[in-house]
Structure formats: structure tokens, C-alpha cells
Amino acid sequence: MERQIKVVKFGGSSLASAEQFKKVKDIITAEESRRFVVPSAPGKRFSGDTKVTDMLYECYNVSARGEDITDIFAGVRQRYNQIIEGLGLSLNLDEEYTHIEWAIAHHAGRDYAASRGEYLNGMILAAYLGYDFIDPAPFVRFADNGVYDAETSHNLLTAELAKHETGVIPGFYGSMPNGTIRTFSRGGSDITGSIVARAVNADIYENWTDVNGFLMADPRIVENPKGIEIITYRELRELSYMGAGVLHEDAIFPVRFAGIPVNIRNTNNPGDPGTMIVSSTDKYDTESIITGVAGKKGFSVVTIEKAMMNAERGFGRKVLEAIENEGMSFEHLPSGIDTMSVVLNSAELEHCRDRIVSRIKSLVEPDSVSIDDGLALVAVVGRGMVMAKGTAARVFNACGKAGVNIRMIDQGSSELNIIIGVVEEDFEKALSAIYHEFVK
């Protein structure tokens, strides 16, 4: 029987200090299957503290202005040496510090500077665990245009990791064809963890952070929302698109592609099972029905009215062409027989709203075109909704009881989600009312 393999990723708060490192080691050694570890750079130890990555960005900025970085980089040295001393390690990184400081001072690049946070933390963690240190730069590759090269990276990393029984692979960065360091733009270490999990064909990818997993609603809006025990990749995509945090959807694409489940866990509460993200499941909470509710503000609605619009071939294509020409993509398309609405990001629309209106008028000669700003979207997501009658009615009734007027409704044919639009002033009220309608 083959041994189970788990890839475990730890965020910056999980590795911010020697005390946190000790928690991480206890978690890793509790299960022999946790063989490959992906660390972030040290995060904040307390409110008001500075993340190491931000310190390194500041080193780069100061160097770019032609100023001396000695004093700032001394803070970076101190953070790592405190961790090393707190762990009782004999590890000496003076040579690494000297090289990194010299490279940043001689314009090695912003990505190089930022990546050294994970690099140094990885070296310390590998020494502390007795695991092999594996620099991802030769194996996580980006193309000349800066786009991550998934298949080349997968082949290189698979071959390399097969040589190691255990290993620590720093997150966040890889390299360009010319060897220069390149970082992921967002969800950096999470993405690396996902890439490593796919490369070793892991049974589970554990993502350890400072929360117990996904919550059914934003705790800043809903007090003590319930946790989500199990969620599908599709549901995660819907909720993360609408602003739900913890894990960015881009970070799980490699494991989603491979069908590897992801377990979100809390380093500070390892006994909690967290949230499991899976490809598919028939299980759902029969009491709540929904998996979660999320949303965000900052949308505008372009409304085009024209009699007999539905009989005019190419009408929708021409409207979307006017938007595409400005380099924008649309969010939603709630429409009627003689009305077409296009929901856009308000910030992106700001610089081109007049041109879009003029272009639409020229292309489709509508009876009227108007733009309404200040719209917020709330998404109610749940695989159980397809099995439950009256879900939409409950959403509308909850909003009605809360005195919230629904300006827009959009439901996909999969019945996985219902999206409503409300004025921004009603956003928090609507989200809270919907949550409490389904979660008693």
C-alpha cells in the first residue's frame, strides 16, 4: 500500500516568529504523510508590525532611489536571526544576507527583492525540520511574456521532487527563461503550494493559515457566521469572485485540474477540521441549503432600451463590442425583451463612460442609454439550492422584510447561485438579512 502524500503550505502569520515555527513543526511531524512544505515569508507578529516582504519591498524602493539600504536591511537580518536563535539552530545565514543585500543594492529587481523573504524562511524551516531545501527558481518557470508556464513547470518540478523523500519549497516565486526571478502577482505562496501538490500527485493539499477555514459570510458584516465544512471548486469560484477571502481562486487551479482536494486549516487551532474544497459532492447542509453568501460594491449598470431589440440580429454583440473596445469585460448581463443591461466595474468605467455611450448609440441606435452607478452585488451560492424549492423567494422575502429594494436579479441555469443587485447603501443590510434567512 502506497504511503499518503500531503503537501502543506503555511502562510506568513503561521511563520512570523520562532513560537509559530514550533507550532508548524508540531503539525508537520504529527503526520508522516506531510512530506512537502511550502512556506511564506514571515508575516506580522502583532498589530502594527511589518511583514518581511514589505521590508524587502522598501529595500528595493530605497535602492531604486539610489539611497543606502544598510539600515533597512539590518531589520530583515534581525527578524530572521531572532527566529534562528529562538529555535536554537546553529544555522548561519550571514553569507546569504550579504549576497542578497548586495544584489538588491545593485538593482537585482523588485521581484528578486520580494522573493528573498520566502527563500530565507524556507532555508530556516528546512534546517529546523531536517528536510531538503529545494529552491523553486529552476523548476517554477515563466515565459518571456511573464505568464506562468504551467506544463514546463509541472514536468520539471515532478522530476525534481521525485528525488526527495521530504522537502521545503519556498512559495511565491520562480524564474524567467533568462534566469531572473519572477513572482506570482497574487496568491503567490498559495499558488506554489498548489503547483507542488499537483507535481507530487498529493492526496491532499493542506493550506494552513490563521483562520479555521471559509465562513458562510463576512464576519465584518455578520456576527459569528458559521463555518463551511465542505465546498466545491465551483462554489469557491463564485464566492471568491464576489469578494470572499482566505484563498484566491487562481491559487487552486493546478489542484482543481488534478482533482486534488484542498483542506484549509488554522495553525493556531490545529484540532479544527477546517474547510475541505473538493471537485464535487452530493452532501450539503439540509438546514441551511446555501453554502455561503458574499458580495461587493463598486458596480455600474449600463441600460440600453430599444423597441423590438430581441428581433435585431447582432444587437448584443455590438453592445459588447463597444465595451470590449475599451479593454473592459462585463460582469453580468440581466436583460429583457426590449431592454439590455450590462453590469460593469465602476472604477474601470470611469475613464471611458462617455465613449462607451457614444459608441453604443452609433452601433445600435437605441431609444435610450443610461448609466446608473452605486450598485452592489450579493451572491447567494449553494449546491443544495438546486434541490430546494422556493430559494429565490426566500432571498427576495428576506430583502423585502429588511426594507431593501432589489434593483437587479441574475440566476444561472445551473441554479448554483442567485445574484441580486442593490444600492450600495443597502449592501450590508441585504447580505445580513439573506444570511439570517437561511442560517437560524
VEXDREN-2710 file (C-alpha; in Angstrom, 1 decimal):
% VEXDREN-2710
k/r/px/py/pz
1/MET/0.0/0.0/0.0
2/GLU/1.4/3.4/-1.1
3/ARG/2.1/6.0/1.6
4/GLN/-0.2/9.0/1.6
5/ILE/1.4/12.3/0.5
6/LYS/0.2/15.6/1.8
7/VAL/1.6/19.0/0.6
8/VAL/1.3/21.6/3.4
9/LYS/1.5/25.3/2.9
10/PHE/1.9/27.8/5.7
11/GLY/1.1/31.5/5.5
12/GLY/3.1/34.4/6.8
13/SER/1.2/34.6/10.1
14/SER/2.0/30.9/10.7
15/LEU/5.7/31.6/10.3
16/ALA/6.1/35.0/11.8
17/SER/8.2/34.0/14.8
18/ALA/10.1/31.2/16.5
19/GLU/7.0/30.3/18.5
20/GLN/4.9/30.0/15.4
21/PHE/7.7/27.8/13.8
22/LYS/7.3/25.5/16.7
23/LYS/3.6/25.1/16.1
24/VAL/4.3/24.4/12.5
25/LYS/6.8/21.7/13.3
26/ASP/4.3/20.0/15.7
27/ILE/1.7/20.0/12.9
28/ILE/4.1/18.6/10.2
29/THR/5.6/15.9/12.4
30/ALA/2.1/14.8/13.7
31/GLU/1.6/13.0/10.4
32/GLU/4.3/11.2/8.4
33/SER/2.3/12.0/5.2
34/ARG/3.2/15.7/5.4
35/ARG/6.3/15.4/3.3
36/PHE/6.5/18.6/1.3
37/VAL/6.2/22.0/2.8
38/VAL/5.7/25.4/1.1
39/PRO/6.4/28.4/3.4
40/SER/5.5/32.1/3.0
41/ALA/7.8/34.9/4.3
42/PRO/7.3/35.9/8.0
43/GLY/4.2/38.0/8.5
44/LYS/3.1/40.3/11.3
45/ARG/3.8/39.1/14.8
46/PHE/1.4/41.7/16.3
47/SER/-0.7/44.6/15.2
48/GLY/1.5/47.4/13.9
49/ASP/4.3/45.0/13.0
50/THR/5.8/44.9/9.5
51/LYS/5.8/41.9/7.2
52/VAL/9.2/40.9/6.0
53/THR/8.1/41.1/2.4
54/ASP/7.1/44.7/2.9
55/MET/10.6/45.4/4.4
56/LEU/12.2/43.9/1.3
57/TYR/10.0/46.0/-1.0
58/GLU/11.1/49.0/0.9
59/CYS/14.7/47.9/0.4
60/TYR/14.1/47.8/-3.3
61/ASN/12.4/51.2/-3.3
62/VAL/15.2/52.9/-1.4
63/SER/17.8/51.3/-3.6
64/ALA/15.9/52.4/-6.8
65/ARG/16.2/56.0/-5.5
66/GLY/20.0/55.5/-5.3
67/GLU/20.0/55.5/-1.5
68/ASP/21.7/53.2/1.0
69/ILE/19.7/50.2/2.2
70/THR/22.0/49.1/5.1
71/ASP/19.8/50.2/7.9
72/ILE/16.6/48.8/6.4
73/PHE/18.2/45.5/5.5
74/ALA/19.5/45.2/9.1
75/GLY/15.9/44.9/10.2
76/VAL/15.5/42.0/7.8
77/ARG/18.6/40.3/9.2
78/GLN/17.3/40.8/12.7
79/ARG/13.9/39.2/12.1
80/TYR/15.5/36.0/10.7
81/ASN/18.2/35.9/13.3
82/GLN/15.6/36.2/16.1
83/ILE/13.8/33.2/14.6
84/ILE/17.0/31.1/14.3
85/GLU/18.0/31.9/17.8
86/GLY/14.5/31.2/19.2
87/LEU/14.6/27.8/17.6
88/GLY/18.1/27.0/18.9
89/LEU/19.5/26.4/15.5
90/SER/23.2/26.6/14.7
91/LEU/22.3/27.9/11.2
92/ASN/24.3/30.9/10.0
93/LEU/22.8/32.9/7.1
94/ASP/25.4/35.7/7.1
95/GLU/26.6/34.8/3.6
96/GLU/23.1/34.7/2.2
97/TYR/22.3/38.1/3.8
98/THR/25.4/39.7/2.4
99/HIS/24.7/38.4/-1.1
100/ILE/21.0/39.4/-1.0
101/GLU/21.8/42.9/0.3
102/TRP/24.4/43.4/-2.4
103/ALA/22.1/42.2/-5.1
104/ILE/19.2/44.5/-4.1
105/ALA/21.6/47.4/-3.8
106/HIS/22.8/46.6/-7.4
107/HIS/19.3/46.6/-8.8
108/ALA/18.6/42.9/-9.0
109/GLY/14.9/43.8/-9.4
110/ARG/11.7/44.2/-7.4
111/ASP/10.7/40.6/-7.8
112/TYR/14.1/39.3/-6.6
113/ALA/13.9/41.5/-3.5
114/ALA/10.4/40.4/-2.6
115/SER/11.2/36.7/-3.2
116/ARG/14.0/36.6/-0.7
117/GLY/11.5/36.6/2.2
118/GLU/10.3/33.1/1.2
119/TYR/13.7/32.0/0.2
120/LEU/15.3/32.7/3.6
121/ASN/12.3/31.4/5.6
122/GLY/12.4/28.2/3.5
123/MET/16.1/27.7/4.4
124/ILE/15.4/28.1/8.1
125/LEU/12.3/25.8/8.1
126/ALA/14.2/23.1/6.2
127/ALA/17.0/23.2/8.7
128/TYR/14.5/23.1/11.6
129/LEU/12.6/20.1/10.2
130/GLY/15.6/18.3/8.8
131/TYR/14.0/18.4/5.3
132/ASP/15.7/19.0/2.0
133/PHE/15.7/22.7/0.8
134/ILE/14.5/22.9/-2.8
135/ASP/14.8/26.3/-4.4
136/PRO/11.9/26.6/-6.9
137/ALA/13.6/29.0/-9.2
138/PRO/15.0/26.4/-11.7
139/PHE/11.7/24.5/-11.7
140/VAL/8.8/27.0/-11.5
141/ARG/9.1/28.7/-14.9
142/PHE/7.6/31.8/-16.5
143/ALA/7.5/32.5/-20.3
144/ASP/9.2/35.6/-21.8
145/ASN/5.9/37.5/-21.6
146/GLY/5.8/36.9/-17.8
147/VAL/3.0/34.4/-17.9
148/TYR/3.4/31.3/-15.8
149/ASP/4.4/28.2/-17.9
150/ALA/2.3/25.5/-16.2
151/GLU/3.3/22.5/-18.2
152/THR/7.0/23.1/-18.3
153/SER/7.0/23.8/-14.6
154/HIS/5.0/20.7/-13.9
155/ASN/7.4/18.5/-15.8
156/LEU/10.5/20.0/-14.2
157/LEU/9.1/20.0/-10.7
158/THR/7.7/16.5/-10.9
159/ALA/11.1/15.2/-11.9
160/GLU/12.9/17.1/-9.2
161/LEU/10.6/16.3/-6.3
162/ALA/10.8/12.6/-7.2
163/LYS/14.4/12.7/-6.0
164/HIS/13.4/13.8/-2.5
165/GLU/11.7/12.0/0.3
166/THR/10.8/15.3/2.1
167/GLY/11.4/18.9/1.1
168/VAL/10.7/22.5/1.8
169/ILE/9.9/24.5/-1.4
170/PRO/9.6/28.3/-0.8
171/GLY/6.4/29.8/-2.2
172/PHE/5.7/33.0/-4.3
173/TYR/8.4/32.9/-7.0
174/GLY/10.0/31.1/-9.9
175/SER/12.2/32.3/-12.8
176/MET/12.2/33.7/-16.3
177/PRO/13.9/32.0/-19.3
178/ASN/17.0/34.2/-18.7
179/GLY/17.2/33.1/-15.0
180/THR/15.9/36.3/-13.4
181/ILE/13.5/35.9/-10.5
182/ARG/9.7/36.3/-11.2
183/THR/7.0/36.4/-8.6
184/PHE/3.3/35.5/-8.9
185/SER/1.2/38.6/-8.9
186/ARG/-1.4/37.4/-6.4
187/GLY/-1.9/34.4/-4.1
188/GLY/1.8/33.7/-4.5
189/SER/2.7/31.0/-2.0
190/ASP/-0.8/29.5/-2.3
191/ILE/-0.2/29.0/-6.0
192/THR/3.2/27.4/-5.3
193/GLY/1.6/25.0/-2.9
194/SER/-1.0/24.0/-5.4
195/ILE/1.7/23.5/-8.1
196/VAL/3.8/21.3/-5.8
197/ALA/0.7/19.3/-4.8
198/ARG/0.0/18.6/-8.5
199/ALA/3.6/17.7/-9.1
200/VAL/3.8/15.0/-6.4
201/ASN/0.2/13.9/-7.1
202/ALA/-0.7/14.6/-3.5
203/ASP/-3.7/13.0/-1.8
204/ILE/-4.5/16.3/-0.1
205/TYR/-3.2/19.9/-0.2
206/GLU/-3.4/21.4/3.2
207/ASN/-3.3/25.2/3.3
208/TRP/-2.6/26.4/6.9
209/THR/-3.4/30.0/7.8
210/ASP/-4.8/32.0/10.7
211/VAL/-8.5/31.2/10.4
212/ASN/-10.5/27.9/10.7
213/GLY/-11.5/27.9/7.1
214/PHE/-14.2/29.6/5.0
215/LEU/-17.1/31.3/6.7
216/MET/-20.6/31.4/5.3
217/ALA/-20.5/35.3/5.3
218/ASP/-18.1/38.1/6.0
219/PRO/-17.6/38.4/9.8
220/ARG/-17.3/42.2/9.4
221/ILE/-21.0/42.2/8.3
222/VAL/-22.5/39.2/10.0
223/GLU/-21.6/38.4/13.6
224/ASN/-20.1/35.0/14.2
225/PRO/-21.1/33.4/10.9
226/LYS/-21.0/29.6/10.6
227/GLY/-18.0/27.9/9.1
228/ILE/-18.2/25.9/5.8
229/GLU/-17.2/22.3/6.3
230/ILE/-17.1/21.3/2.6
231/ILE/-17.3/23.4/-0.6
232/THR/-16.9/22.6/-4.2
233/TYR/-14.4/24.3/-6.5
234/ARG/-17.3/25.8/-8.5
235/GLU/-18.8/27.3/-5.3
236/LEU/-15.4/28.6/-4.2
237/ARG/-15.0/30.3/-7.5
238/GLU/-18.4/32.0/-7.2
239/LEU/-17.8/33.2/-3.6
240/SER/-14.2/34.3/-4.1
241/TYR/-15.2/36.2/-7.2
242/MET/-17.7/38.1/-5.1
243/GLY/-15.1/39.0/-2.5
244/ALA/-14.9/36.1/-0.1
245/GLY/-11.3/35.9/1.2
246/VAL/-9.0/33.2/2.6
247/LEU/-7.9/31.7/-0.7
248/HIS/-7.8/33.3/-4.1
249/GLU/-9.4/31.2/-6.9
250/ASP/-6.2/31.4/-9.0
251/ALA/-4.3/29.6/-6.3
252/ILE/-6.3/26.3/-6.6
253/PHE/-6.3/25.9/-10.4
254/PRO/-3.5/23.4/-10.6
255/VAL/-5.0/21.1/-7.9
256/ARG/-8.5/21.6/-9.3
257/PHE/-7.1/20.5/-12.7
258/ALA/-5.7/17.4/-11.0
259/GLY/-8.7/16.7/-8.8
260/ILE/-6.8/17.1/-5.6
261/PRO/-8.8/18.2/-2.5
262/VAL/-7.7/21.2/-0.6
263/ASN/-8.1/21.5/3.2
264/ILE/-8.0/25.0/4.7
265/ARG/-6.7/24.7/8.3
266/ASN/-5.8/27.0/11.2
267/THR/-2.2/26.8/12.5
268/ASN/-3.3/28.3/15.8
269/ASN/-6.2/25.8/16.2
270/PRO/-4.9/22.6/14.5
271/GLY/-7.7/20.5/16.1
272/ASP/-10.4/22.2/14.0
273/PRO/-11.1/20.2/10.7
274/GLY/-11.3/23.5/8.7
275/THR/-12.9/23.6/5.3
276/MET/-12.5/20.9/2.6
277/ILE/-12.6/22.0/-1.0
278/VAL/-13.5/19.2/-3.4
279/SER/-14.3/18.6/-7.1
280/SER/-17.8/17.5/-6.4
281/THR/-20.1/16.2/-3.6
282/ASP/-23.7/15.4/-3.0
283/LYS/-23.5/16.4/0.6
284/TYR/-24.9/19.7/1.8
285/ASP/-26.4/21.2/4.9
286/THR/-30.2/20.4/4.6
287/GLU/-31.0/23.1/7.2
288/SER/-29.1/26.0/5.7
289/ILE/-29.4/24.9/2.0
290/ILE/-26.9/27.6/1.0
291/THR/-23.1/27.2/1.2
292/GLY/-22.4/30.9/1.6
293/VAL/-23.3/34.5/0.8
294/ALA/-20.8/37.1/-0.4
295/GLY/-20.8/40.3/-2.3
296/LYS/-19.0/43.6/-3.1
297/LYS/-19.7/47.2/-4.0
298/GLY/-18.4/49.3/-6.9
299/PHE/-20.6/48.4/-9.9
300/SER/-22.4/50.4/-12.6
301/VAL/-25.2/49.3/-14.9
302/VAL/-25.4/50.4/-18.5
303/THR/-29.1/50.1/-19.6
304/ILE/-30.0/50.1/-23.3
305/GLU/-33.6/50.3/-24.4
306/LYS/-34.9/49.7/-27.9
307/ALA/-38.3/48.5/-29.1
308/MET/-38.0/45.1/-30.9
309/MET/-34.4/44.7/-29.8
310/ASN/-34.8/41.0/-29.5
311/ALA/-35.6/40.7/-33.2
312/GLU/-32.5/42.6/-34.2
313/ARG/-29.6/40.2/-35.1
314/GLY/-26.2/41.1/-33.7
315/PHE/-27.6/43.7/-31.2
316/GLY/-26.0/42.2/-28.1
317/ARG/-22.7/41.6/-29.9
318/LYS/-22.5/45.2/-31.0
319/VAL/-23.2/46.5/-27.4
320/LEU/-20.5/44.2/-26.0
321/GLU/-18.1/45.3/-28.8
322/ALA/-18.4/48.9/-27.6
323/ILE/-17.3/47.7/-24.2
324/GLU/-14.6/45.4/-25.5
325/ASN/-13.0/48.2/-27.5
326/GLU/-12.3/50.0/-24.2
327/GLY/-10.4/46.9/-22.9
328/MET/-13.2/46.1/-20.4
329/SER/-15.0/42.9/-19.7
330/PHE/-18.6/42.7/-18.4
331/GLU/-19.7/41.3/-15.1
332/HIS/-23.4/40.3/-15.8
333/LEU/-26.0/40.7/-18.5
334/PRO/-29.5/40.8/-17.0
335/SER/-31.8/41.6/-19.9
336/GLY/-35.5/41.8/-21.0
337/ILE/-37.2/41.7/-24.4
338/ASP/-36.7/45.4/-25.2
339/THR/-34.0/46.1/-22.6
340/MET/-30.4/45.0/-22.2
341/SER/-28.4/45.8/-19.1
342/VAL/-24.6/45.4/-18.8
343/VAL/-23.1/45.4/-15.3
344/LEU/-19.5/46.9/-15.3
345/ASN/-16.8/47.7/-12.7
346/SER/-17.3/51.3/-11.9
347/ALA/-13.6/52.1/-11.5
348/GLU/-12.8/50.7/-14.9
349/LEU/-15.8/52.5/-16.5
350/GLU/-14.8/55.9/-15.1
351/HIS/-12.3/56.9/-17.8
352/CYS/-14.4/55.8/-20.8
353/ARG/-18.1/56.1/-19.9
354/ASP/-18.8/58.8/-22.4
355/ARG/-17.0/57.0/-25.2
356/ILE/-18.9/53.8/-24.4
357/VAL/-22.3/55.5/-24.5
358/SER/-21.4/57.3/-27.8
359/ARG/-20.2/54.0/-29.3
360/ILE/-23.4/52.2/-28.3
361/LYS/-25.6/54.9/-29.8
362/SER/-23.6/54.7/-33.0
363/LEU/-23.7/51.0/-33.3
364/VAL/-27.3/50.0/-32.3
365/GLU/-29.3/53.3/-32.4
366/PRO/-31.1/52.7/-29.2
367/ASP/-34.2/54.5/-27.9
368/SER/-32.2/55.4/-24.8
369/VAL/-28.9/54.6/-23.0
370/SER/-28.3/55.3/-19.3
371/ILE/-25.7/54.5/-16.7
372/ASP/-26.6/54.0/-13.0
373/ASP/-23.7/54.0/-10.5
374/GLY/-23.6/52.9/-6.9
375/LEU/-24.6/49.3/-7.3
376/ALA/-23.6/46.4/-5.0
377/LEU/-23.9/42.7/-5.9
378/VAL/-24.8/40.0/-3.5
379/ALA/-24.3/36.3/-4.5
380/VAL/-26.2/33.5/-2.7
381/VAL/-24.3/30.3/-3.5
382/GLY/-25.1/26.7/-2.8
383/ARG/-25.1/23.3/-4.5
384/GLY/-28.1/22.4/-2.3
385/MET/-30.2/25.2/-3.9
386/VAL/-31.0/23.0/-7.0
387/MET/-32.7/20.5/-4.7
388/ALA/-34.7/23.1/-2.7
389/LYS/-37.9/24.8/-3.7
390/GLY/-38.5/28.4/-3.0
391/THR/-34.9/29.5/-2.5
392/ALA/-35.2/32.6/-4.7
393/ALA/-38.5/33.6/-2.9
394/ARG/-36.7/33.3/0.4
395/VAL/-33.9/35.7/-0.8
396/PHE/-36.5/38.2/-2.0
397/ASN/-38.6/38.0/1.1
398/ALA/-35.6/38.5/3.3
399/CYS/-34.6/41.6/1.4
400/GLY/-38.2/42.9/1.5
401/LYS/-38.5/42.4/5.3
402/ALA/-35.2/44.3/5.7
403/GLY/-36.5/47.2/3.6
404/VAL/-34.1/46.5/0.7
405/ASN/-35.2/47.2/-2.8
406/ILE/-33.7/44.7/-5.3
407/ARG/-32.5/46.6/-8.5
408/MET/-31.3/43.5/-10.4
409/ILE/-31.7/39.7/-10.4
410/ASP/-29.5/37.2/-12.2
411/GLN/-29.6/33.5/-11.9
412/GLY/-27.5/31.0/-13.8
413/SER/-29.1/27.9/-15.4
414/SER/-27.1/25.7/-13.2
415/GLU/-29.0/27.1/-10.2
416/LEU/-25.7/27.2/-8.2
417/ASN/-26.2/30.8/-7.4
418/ILE/-28.5/33.7/-7.3
419/ILE/-27.1/37.2/-7.7
420/ILE/-29.0/40.3/-6.8
421/GLY/-28.1/44.0/-7.2
422/VAL/-28.9/46.6/-4.6
423/VAL/-27.9/50.2/-4.0
424/GLU/-24.6/50.3/-2.1
425/GLU/-26.2/51.9/1.0
426/ASP/-28.3/48.6/1.4
427/PHE/-25.4/46.2/0.8
428/GLU/-24.6/45.2/4.4
429/LYS/-28.3/45.1/5.3
430/ALA/-29.1/42.8/2.3
431/LEU/-26.2/40.4/3.0
432/SER/-27.1/40.1/6.7
433/ALA/-30.8/39.6/6.0
434/ILE/-30.1/36.8/3.5
435/TYR/-27.7/35.1/5.8
436/HIS/-30.1/35.1/8.7
437/GLU/-32.9/33.9/6.4
438/PHE/-31.1/30.6/5.8
439/VAL/-29.0/30.3/9.0
440/LYS/-31.0/30.2/12.1
END
